[in-house]
Amino acid sequence: MTIDVEDGDLSWTEAAPVNIISDRGVLDHARLANEVPIEWRFSMKYQSHTLHVSPSPYDALTQTGGASSWTSDEPNSDAYAVIIEFTMTDPAGGASEVVTFVRCFPESIEFTERAAEVGCHAVMAVTPYYSKPPQEGIFRHMTAIADATDLPLMVYNIPGRTCRLIEVETLQRLAAHPNIVAVKDAVDDVAWTTEQIAALPDGFAVYSGSDDLTLEIVRAGGVGVVSVASHLAGVQISAMIEAALADKDDEADRLHHGLMPLFTALFVEPSPMPLKAGLSMAWDAVGEPRLPLVPPSEETVATVREALIGLEGL
């Protein structure tokens, strides 16, 4: 699987980034532009068929739930304009792939249009939460976003956060739209996901939305993951997916089992609380989560630290 913006294809391993928060509790655009780890910059290039042997820890940057805590003066496109500024001049060469996140309607339409204007290459749209829309409402919502621009769209199916499952039949209808090309599956039910993959048309990409289920989903016919853990273990996760796709089961299993302590640690408390702690250990301070999230407990920090140590030699 390659990043092919023109054809609407996405990549194997996409990172769901955290927001860098300043001491004043606002998005720190300066640090985002100037101090983001160089691995992020290398990772967001247009990859060739040798994507899987690239030193990049992951292949695209995908904003997921962080936007739900942003204020009205911190729109998606402001953050992505900063991201695009450095990825378009990536020292590794080539174009970036940046996928933005949209939520409620009509804000989703506005954010999608603005994301296209500043150069984002795709959009990920989550089911509207709280309102509990029926399947027809979900279908119309996603269709309206897809109609708003020519950007390829990834549907985000995460009923644990939205209280609404996007049913297989609705996904089949959505897949008929030329701009709707993929789904991020965070349903956490491999049997359901297997049924979904079988029902969707060829070429419609199913991504794992749960790090611990990535291997099973890829073996069921999925193409990759929109990952939390890739910030800390992107190389290993990409290697696991490569091994699974190449039917190197023993190697895929070895990597999966070695990664499981990290996958578990990052969700001991609500994400991204543990991830922020891990990034602060592995890179530099990225700030505390905004309320209603709080810094993780000392026990969680210790669990994340132990998981990071366990990655050595994997």
MINUSE-928727 format. One record per residue (C-alpha): y, x, z. Coordinates in Angstrom, 3 decimals. Each point is the difference from the previous one (the first is absolute). Layout:
[site [Y X Z]]
...
! end
This chain:
[site [0.000 0.000 0.000]]
[site [3.358 1.490 -0.981]]
[site [3.568 -0.956 0.654]]
[site [1.070 -1.606 -3.234]]
[site [3.329 -1.719 0.457]]
[site [0.208 -1.203 -3.575]]
[site [-3.389 -1.697 0.130]]
[site [0.543 -1.355 3.486]]
[site [-2.783 2.048 1.606]]
[site [0.474 1.346 3.482]]
[site [-1.665 2.928 1.765]]
[site [-2.974 0.759 2.211]]
[site [1.672 0.751 3.315]]
[site [3.349 -1.550 0.812]]
[site [1.760 0.684 3.282]]
[site [1.609 -2.759 2.040]]
[site [2.949 1.955 1.459]]
[site [1.657 -0.283 3.360]]
[site [3.754 -0.224 0.335]]
[site [1.854 2.999 1.402]]
[site [2.242 -1.390 2.742]]
[site [2.995 1.873 1.406]]
[site [0.937 0.219 3.668]]
[site [2.350 -2.943 -0.627]]
[site [-2.912 -2.179 -1.119]]
[site [0.938 -0.161 -3.691]]
[site [-1.739 1.210 -3.151]]
[site [0.676 3.726 -0.333]]
[site [0.690 0.345 -3.726]]
[site [1.139 3.622 0.297]]
[site [-3.284 1.133 1.532]]
[site [-1.949 -2.129 -2.446]]
[site [1.718 1.764 -2.897]]
[site [0.052 3.528 1.385]]
[site [-2.783 0.437 2.530]]
[site [-2.946 -2.048 -1.236]]
[site [-3.064 2.281 -0.078]]
[site [-0.357 1.772 -3.323]]
[site [-3.511 -1.474 -0.287]]
[site [1.644 -3.391 -0.537]]
[site [2.028 1.402 -2.869]]
[site [-2.981 1.575 -1.690]]
[site [-2.050 -3.120 0.448]]
[site [2.178 -2.423 -1.903]]
[site [-0.290 1.517 -3.452]]
[site [-1.508 -1.465 -3.106]]
[site [-3.571 1.246 0.215]]
[site [-2.343 0.911 -2.823]]
[site [-3.753 -0.591 -0.049]]
[site [-0.279 2.958 2.370]]
[site [1.733 -2.094 2.660]]
[site [-2.898 0.431 2.403]]
[site [0.293 3.790 0.152]]
[site [3.756 -0.021 0.501]]
[site [1.274 1.493 3.273]]
[site [1.802 -3.280 0.574]]
[site [-1.120 -1.885 3.101]]
[site [0.639 -3.274 -1.793]]
[site [1.272 -1.214 -3.316]]
[site [2.662 -2.606 0.639]]
[site [2.295 -1.307 2.690]]
[site [-0.264 -3.665 0.936]]
[site [2.351 -1.688 2.461]]
[site [-2.007 -2.642 1.852]]
[site [0.985 -1.739 3.231]]
[site [2.892 2.175 1.109]]
[site [2.472 -2.147 -1.872]]
[site [-0.687 -2.818 2.432]]
[site [1.967 1.901 2.652]]
[site [2.952 0.925 -2.210]]
[site [3.369 -1.659 0.440]]
[site [1.979 -1.683 -2.762]]
[site [2.042 3.163 -0.600]]
[site [-3.136 2.095 -0.527]]
[site [-1.410 -1.478 -3.220]]
[site [-3.129 1.348 -1.623]]
[site [1.841 1.477 -2.928]]
[site [2.176 2.237 2.190]]
[site [-3.037 1.767 1.383]]
[site [-1.716 0.197 -3.372]]
[site [3.106 1.382 -1.675]]
[site [-0.268 2.927 2.408]]
[site [-3.748 0.391 -0.590]]
[site [0.415 -0.156 -3.762]]
[site [2.832 2.554 0.089]]
[site [-2.298 2.757 1.161]]
[site [-3.235 -1.111 -1.654]]
[site [1.562 -0.167 -3.436]]
[site [0.935 3.665 0.434]]
[site [-3.392 0.851 1.486]]
[site [-0.553 3.782 -0.253]]
[site [-3.556 -0.738 -1.108]]
[site [1.369 -1.809 -3.041]]
[site [-0.509 -3.493 -1.326]]
[site [1.102 -3.433 1.101]]
[site [-0.602 -1.651 3.329]]
[site [-1.656 -3.291 0.700]]
[site [1.799 -2.001 2.664]]
[site [-1.190 -3.446 0.971]]
[site [2.308 -2.257 1.979]]
[site [-0.881 -2.808 2.403]]
[site [1.359 -3.545 -0.166]]
[site [-0.510 -2.849 2.372]]
[site [1.694 -3.439 0.209]]
[site [1.435 -2.019 -2.866]]
[site [2.767 0.279 -1.356]]
[site [0.569 3.404 1.622]]
[site [-3.099 1.205 -1.814]]
[site [1.564 -0.726 -3.385]]
[site [3.206 1.851 0.927]]
[site [-1.862 3.036 1.347]]
[site [-2.272 0.152 -3.037]]
[site [2.950 -0.065 -2.395]]
[site [1.832 2.656 1.998]]
[site [-3.115 2.154 0.221]]
[site [-0.287 -0.087 -3.789]]
[site [3.675 0.934 -0.335]]
[site [-0.334 3.131 2.144]]
[site [-3.153 1.162 -1.757]]
[site [-3.025 -1.199 1.946]]
[site [-3.103 -0.088 -2.134]]
[site [-1.874 -2.897 1.564]]
[site [0.306 -2.649 2.680]]
[site [-2.336 -1.177 2.735]]
[site [0.494 -3.553 1.208]]
[site [-1.424 -1.333 3.248]]
[site [-0.828 -3.619 0.730]]
[site [2.976 -1.644 1.736]]
[site [-0.719 -0.107 3.705]]
[site [0.758 -2.671 2.614]]
[site [0.391 -2.807 -2.545]]
[site [-3.756 -0.153 -0.679]]
[site [0.310 -1.008 -3.681]]
[site [-2.854 -1.736 -1.825]]
[site [-1.809 1.819 -2.782]]
[site [2.198 -1.627 -2.645]]
[site [3.085 1.223 1.869]]
[site [-1.402 3.541 0.149]]
[site [-0.757 -0.149 -3.726]]
[site [3.523 -1.151 -0.879]]
[site [1.593 2.544 2.345]]
[site [-1.878 2.950 -1.518]]
[site [0.554 -1.288 -3.525]]
[site [3.754 -0.255 0.559]]
[site [0.119 3.604 1.226]]
[site [-2.070 1.169 -2.967]]
[site [2.329 -1.861 -2.370]]
[site [3.116 1.601 1.516]]
[site [-0.481 3.424 -1.658]]
[site [-2.378 1.875 -2.260]]
[site [-1.347 2.037 2.934]]
[site [-3.743 -0.098 0.657]]
[site [-0.745 -1.915 3.194]]
[site [-2.597 0.593 2.699]]
[site [-0.817 -3.051 2.122]]
[site [-0.395 0.783 3.711]]
[site [-2.718 -2.123 1.603]]
[site [0.148 0.489 3.775]]
[site [-0.823 -3.257 1.803]]
[site [-0.047 1.702 3.402]]
[site [3.773 0.449 -0.222]]
[site [0.981 -2.997 -2.132]]
[site [-2.431 -2.690 1.243]]
[site [-0.856 -0.787 -3.627]]
[site [-2.906 1.297 -2.068]]
[site [0.611 0.144 -3.743]]
[site [-3.179 -1.636 -1.233]]
[site [-2.073 1.453 -2.827]]
[site [0.862 -2.922 -2.258]]
[site [3.722 0.633 0.533]]
[site [-0.439 3.701 -0.755]]
[site [-1.799 -0.935 -3.215]]
[site [2.985 -2.111 -1.050]]
[site [2.431 2.771 0.932]]
[site [-2.014 2.599 -1.913]]
[site [0.740 -1.907 -3.207]]
[site [3.677 0.993 0.313]]
[site [0.669 3.131 -2.086]]
[site [2.088 1.623 2.735]]
[site [-2.427 -0.617 2.878]]
[site [-2.391 2.928 -0.186]]
[site [-1.466 0.657 3.458]]
[site [-0.665 -1.242 3.517]]
[site [0.189 1.860 3.287]]
[site [-2.934 -1.472 1.901]]
[site [0.463 0.037 3.773]]
[site [-2.293 -2.978 0.570]]
[site [-2.400 2.207 1.991]]
[site [-3.087 -1.744 -1.328]]
[site [-2.002 2.143 -2.426]]
[site [-2.259 -2.889 -1.038]]
[site [3.070 -2.052 -0.934]]
[site [1.523 2.982 -1.819]]
[site [-3.207 0.534 -1.973]]
[site [0.094 -3.641 -1.104]]
[site [3.659 0.423 -0.937]]
[site [-0.646 3.098 -2.125]]
[site [-2.791 -1.781 -1.865]]
[site [2.245 -2.993 -0.724]]
[site [3.081 1.871 -1.200]]
[site [0.387 1.137 -3.615]]
[site [-0.781 3.535 -1.103]]
[site [3.008 2.261 0.397]]
[site [1.433 -1.878 2.971]]
[site [0.120 2.635 2.741]]
[site [-1.164 -0.684 3.542]]
[site [1.312 2.421 2.623]]
[site [-1.184 0.252 3.555]]
[site [2.723 -0.854 2.493]]
[site [-2.062 1.262 2.942]]
[site [-0.765 3.702 0.305]]
[site [-3.295 -0.510 1.806]]
[site [-1.348 -2.246 -2.795]]
[site [1.164 2.092 -2.949]]
[site [-3.366 1.590 -0.712]]
[site [-1.845 -3.327 0.066]]
[site [2.610 -1.660 -2.202]]
[site [-0.065 2.828 -2.558]]
[site [-3.788 -0.225 -0.109]]
[site [0.334 -3.738 -0.587]]
[site [2.244 0.615 -3.012]]
[site [3.427 0.672 1.491]]
[site [2.158 2.767 -1.419]]
[site [1.744 1.552 3.009]]
[site [2.053 -0.643 3.110]]
[site [3.524 -0.717 1.150]]
[site [-0.383 2.154 3.054]]
[site [1.555 0.570 3.397]]
[site [-2.141 3.024 0.848]]
[site [0.855 1.797 -3.258]]
[site [3.163 1.310 1.658]]
[site [-2.229 2.152 2.160]]
[site [-3.183 0.347 -2.062]]
[site [0.925 -0.784 -3.595]]
[site [-1.972 2.868 -1.498]]
[site [-3.168 -1.014 1.832]]
[site [0.409 -3.684 -0.877]]
[site [0.504 0.798 -3.694]]
[site [-3.052 2.265 0.118]]
[site [-2.039 -2.805 1.576]]
[site [1.001 -2.426 -2.749]]
[site [-0.727 2.591 -2.686]]
[site [-3.449 0.630 1.472]]
[site [-0.757 -3.731 0.154]]
[site [1.052 -0.548 -3.606]]
[site [-2.168 2.941 -1.052]]
[site [-3.015 -1.434 1.891]]
[site [-0.024 2.995 2.348]]
[site [-1.066 -2.194 2.867]]
[site [-0.786 2.702 2.540]]
[site [3.419 1.620 -0.424]]
[site [1.799 -3.357 0.091]]
[site [-1.863 -0.942 3.171]]
[site [0.762 3.356 1.614]]
[site [3.710 -0.377 -0.633]]
[site [0.004 -3.634 1.083]]
[site [-1.687 0.756 3.318]]
[site [2.315 2.948 0.568]]
[site [3.039 -2.184 -0.640]]
[site [-1.099 -2.969 2.115]]
[site [1.434 1.336 3.301]]
[site [3.404 0.212 -1.668]]
[site [-0.340 -3.417 -1.641]]
[site [-0.847 -1.474 3.408]]
[site [2.700 1.882 1.891]]
[site [2.760 -1.202 -2.315]]
[site [-0.769 -3.618 0.906]]
[site [-0.706 0.273 3.718]]
[site [3.446 -1.558 0.363]]
[site [2.002 -1.885 -2.632]]
[site [0.824 2.077 -3.064]]
[site [2.163 2.001 -0.574]]
[site [0.324 0.915 3.701]]
[site [-2.918 2.481 0.017]]
[site [0.877 1.286 -3.485]]
[site [3.524 0.871 1.082]]
[site [-1.444 1.955 2.891]]
[site [-2.322 1.824 -2.393]]
[site [2.791 0.864 -2.414]]
[site [2.125 1.296 2.838]]
[site [-2.885 2.321 0.934]]
[site [-0.866 1.084 -3.527]]
[site [3.497 0.249 -1.463]]
[site [3.133 -0.767 1.979]]
[site [1.451 -2.803 2.079]]
[site [0.274 -3.199 -2.070]]
[site [1.576 -2.160 2.709]]
[site [-1.308 -2.797 2.135]]
[site [-1.080 -3.323 -1.453]]
[site [2.540 -2.758 0.058]]
[site [-0.456 -2.919 2.324]]
[site [-2.112 -2.008 0.385]]
[site [-2.250 3.053 -0.546]]
[site [0.179 2.759 2.604]]
[site [-1.185 3.607 0.269]]
[site [-3.775 0.256 0.490]]
[site [-1.530 0.701 3.383]]
[site [-0.886 3.510 1.118]]
[site [-3.661 -0.905 -0.412]]
[site [0.572 -0.962 -3.622]]
[site [1.967 3.169 -0.685]]
[site [-2.872 2.033 1.436]]
[site [-2.495 -1.910 -2.179]]
[site [2.048 0.687 -3.124]]
[site [0.334 3.670 0.922]]
[site [-3.759 0.302 0.461]]
[site [-0.598 -1.676 -3.360]]
[site [2.380 2.415 -1.715]]
[site [-1.787 2.969 1.548]]
[site [-3.267 -1.449 -1.276]]
[site [1.274 0.195 -3.597]]
[site [-0.082 3.782 0.081]]
[site [-2.657 1.245 -2.366]]
[site [-0.732 -3.472 -1.419]]
! end
